[in-house]
Amino acid sequence: MFVSVFDMFKVGVGPSSSHTIGPMVAAARFLDHLRAQPFAVAGVRVSLHGSLAFTGVGHATDRAVILGLTGMRADAYDADIAEAALEQVKQTAQVAPMGLPVLRFHPKDDLIFDYGPALPGHANGMIFKGLDSQGDTVTQVTYYSIGGGFVLTEAEHAAGRDADSGPPIPYPFSTATQMVQMAESSGKSIAQLKRDNERSRRTSPDLDTGLQNIWAVMSDCIDRGLATDGILPGGLKVRRRARGIHQALLAERGMNQPAPHTINDWMSAYAMAVNEENAAGGRVVTAPTNGAAGVIPATIRYWLDHVPGASAAGVPDFLLTAAAIGGLIKFNASISGAECGCQAEVGSAAAMAAAGLCAVLGGTPAQIENAAEIALEHHLGMTCDPVRGLVQVPCIERNGLGCIKAVSAASLALRGDGVHLVPLDAAIETMRQTGADMSDKYKETALGGLAVNVPNC
């Protein structure tokens, strides 16, 4: 099993990896499909199913599909270009992707929100159709957005293509138990195992440059969020709070005997800054998803700015360790809120962050595994119930609490010797089973929980 660090951490655009980035990726793949056909098509039609239909508007899925069909990519998103492209499609009812003829696409008629049963493969399903000049379907592909910006066709999903099919890696582990055993027997850290695996696919300079870029985008996102005020889009009139909290914390720095729990406010401010940027459609890194994008950056910033002896030179090891844990969760359970609730998003992010922090604080492989388990265990059962389908309430604050839990989990693990009762593998499997048993009302459909008990108009 191998999931690259650059698959777990992808530069993209808010507010959702599965509902925004995923549909853009699917649209790009469908355009490639059309380019490969021996016949020409005259139009395109898209239907959204399951969670993509129920919370698609709040997650900007409609915008993502349209922009994807124009040829825009999430990792190259430009807000001004996007707005111009959306207006052009609205005015002309056409898309003109490179390498294809102008295609008829009227969003009102050709972008369908299907509120019936979800497609059988996954809660986030999309059907893209190529139409002839008469409006009849001549080709179609079903895609599933399985979380974190990962997209599979129906055929790939059925064939189990959600696993790596590249060249062999030196340390192939598919469970946490195997990972710890390999680390201990080889004398390598988990970050070193992951680094060696990554170097089987790319050069060391490319790996180092890529990791530096990931942290740079994360850090810039925190800084933008801490510097920005205003009301978030979507109609809930949620006010940005990270800047105000941060300014108050800075003002209090000179006070005598600050309350020890104030450190929690610093962590929350960092995480909320990221998720306010995400909610506003800004540039973020999936970590492992957009809805949970604040936990890992906030934990790294906490470590760098508040822990004596911390150094930016350790950030790559943090990210590599976190990615190793995230890959295990994705492979053995899910990182999709639409599939397993928020335990799969913020819970996974907290486990990844706890492992990364434990690693850079000198934890052993067994302690790192313990840290990830503690963090995930105490998110089990967490629902995904976004008010009005927006990635705002409770998502923004939830990232702050996820960071706090991650730091607590790492600290507890470092107080022990790595021996503990519940293995990380058991916690991951429990999360998978809990997600399977969880009502769809609580899996990113906005049909239950806070989404129906909080006035949102």
C-alpha positions, -999 to +999 in steps of 0.1 A: +000+000+000+014+034-010-003+068-009+021+096-017+025+125+006+016+147-024-017+128-027-025+134+010-015+170+008-027+186-024-029+224-031-064+233-041-093+256-035-120+258-009-145+250+004-144+212+000-119+186-013-146+161-021-173+186-032-152+212-049-118+198-059-131+163-067-157+176-092-131+198-109-109+167-112-138+146-126-146+173-151-110+174-163-109+136-166-142+137-186-127+162-210-098+139-215-123+111-221-140+132-248-107+141-264-099+104-268-132+095-285-132+089-323-165+109-326-173+145-318-198+156-292-219+187-293-228+192-256-222+181-220-246+172-192-238+164-156-259+150-128-248+151-091-260+124-067-260+117-029-241+142-008-230+161-039-266+169-046-278+177-010-249+200+000-235+207-035-245+244-037-232+252-002-199+234-011-197+252-045-200+220-064-219+237-092-192+262-097-165+235-096-182+215-123-186+245-145-150+257-140-137+221-145-155+219-179-139+251-190-105+235-183-096+252-150-077+231-124-080+234-087-042+237-082-040+266-106-072+284-094-074+321-100-104+339-085-106+366-112-103+342-141-128+319-125-154+346-121-150+357-157-153+321-169-184+315-149-200+347-163-191+337-199-207+302-195-238+319-180-241+343-209-232+319-238-245+285-224-213+270-238-179+258-226-148+258-248-122+235-234-088+233-251-086+205-277-124+201-281-151+219-301-173+244-283-197+224-263-233+233-254-237+235-216-265+255-200-260+252-162-297+256-155-306+226-177-274+206-180-263+206-143-287+184-125-290+180-087-305+145-082-320+142-047-329+106-051-309+076-038-272+079-040-253+060-066-242+025-054-205+030-054-201+060-030-221+088-015-204+114-037-214+103-073-214+122-106-225+112-141-209+131-170-226+127-204-215+137-238-244+147-261-248+148-298-264+176-317-299+162-310-292+161-273-289+123-271-262+107-250-234+092-270-209+086-241-211+088-203-188+081-174-197+078-137-172+093-112-169+090-075-153+117-054-140+096-025-126+123-003-095+144-002-098+153-039-094+117-049-116+107-079-123+072-093-144+061-123-171+036-115-149+009-132-119+019-112-138+019-080-152-016-087-118-029-096-103-016-063-081+010-081-080+031-050-047+014-042-013+022-056-003+004-088+031+019-093+066+004-091+076-015-059+085+005-028+111-006-002+088-005+028+053-017+018+031-015+049-007-015+049-013-016+087+000+004+115+014-028+131+034-035+100+046+001+099+059+001+135+075-034+130+093-022+099+105+009+116+118-010+146+135-038+126+151-013+102+162+012+128+145+039+108+119+064+118+084+064+103+094+096+084+125+078+070+104+048+059+080+072+041+109+092+026+124+060+012+091+050-003+086+084-018+121+084-033+111+052-053+088+075-073+107+109-074+141+124-068+152+136-034+154+173-046+118+170-060+106+155-027+123+182-006+110+210-029+075+196-029+074+193+009+087+229+013+060+241-011+032+223+008+043+239+041+046+273+024+011+272+011-002+260+045+017+288+063+006+314+039-030+303+044-027+308+081-012+342+077-040+353+053-067+341+076-051+359+106-050+391+086-086+391+072-119+402+086-154+401+072-184+380+067-181+346+051-202+339+019-231+316+018-259+334+037-253+323+073-235+356+079-208+339+099-182+364+109-145+357+106-130+354+141-094+343+137-080+378+132-097+392+162-086+363+184-051+366+172-049+404+178-062+399+213-036+372+220-008+394+207-021+423+229-021+400+260+015+388+255+030+414+278+006+407+306+018+390+338+008+355+346-014+347+315-037+317+320-021+285+309-051+275+288-046+305+266-023+283+244-055+266+233-067+299+219-035+303+199-040+268+184-077+275+176-068+309+160-043+292+136-068+264+127-097+287+123-077+311+101-072+282+076-108+271+077-121+306+073-100+309+042-113+276+030-149+287+036-142+318+016-130+297-014-094+305-008-062+285-016-057+257+009-040+223+012-061+192+016-049+178+050-063+152+043-094+171+032-105+208+029-130+205+057-102+194+080-075+215+064-067+236+095-057+209+120-023+200+106-011+235+097-022+248+131-003+220+149+028+227+130+025+265+136+019+258+173+051+237+174+072+262+155+060+293+174+055+280+209+077+249+216+113+256+225+138+240+202+114+237+173+129+243+138+114+245+103+139+219+093+117+193+111+086+202+091+093+176+063+095+148+089+062+161+104+045+159+070+059+126+060+049+110+093+014+125+091+011+113+055+020+077+066-009+077+091-033+093+066-025+067+040-033+039+065-067+055+074-076+061+037-066+026+027-083+008+056-113+031+062-120+065+047-112+102+048-146+111+033-172+129+055-199+118+031-188+082+037-180+081+074-189+115+089-165+140+104-146+113+123-131+105+088-121+142+083-112+160+115-106+127+132-081+116+106-065+150+105-061+150+143-045+115+142-021+126+114-012+158+133-007+139+166+017+115+149+036+143+132+040+163+164+050+132+184+077+125+157+093+159+158+092+159+196+114+128+195+088+100+198+095+064+190+076+046+163+055+030+190+047+063+207+038+079+173+014+050+166+000+056+201-004+093+195-024+087+163-046+062+180-054+084+210-064+113+186-085+091+164-102+072+192-115+104+207-131+115+175-150+082+169-187+087+161-183+124+151-210+133+126-208+156+096-238+179+099-229+213+083-255+240+087-270+249+053-245+226+038-217+251+042-182+243+054-186+268+083-206+256+112-195+235+130-165+229+107-143+260+115-143+257+153-140+219+150-106+223+134-094+243+164-106+216+187-090+189+165-057+207+168-060+208+206-068+171+207-039+163+185-014+182+207-029+165+238-027+131+222+010+135+213+018+147+248+000+118+264+018+093+241+052+109+249+045+104+286+042+066+280+065+040+265+043+032+234+026+002+250-012+007+251-044-013+250-061-002+217-040-005+185-043+022+159-055-005+135-084-013+157-094+024+160-092+027+122-114-004+117-138+009+144-141+042+125-149+023+093-176+002+110-191+033+128-192+051+095-210+022+078-236+021+106-240+059+108-273+073+093-269+092+060-284+121+078-251+126+096-228+122+066-225+155+049-261+157+036-272+185+060-303+164+068-297+159+105-279+172+136-270+208+138-280+213+102-317+209+111-316+222+147-300+255+141-320+283+123-301+290+091-322+315+073 
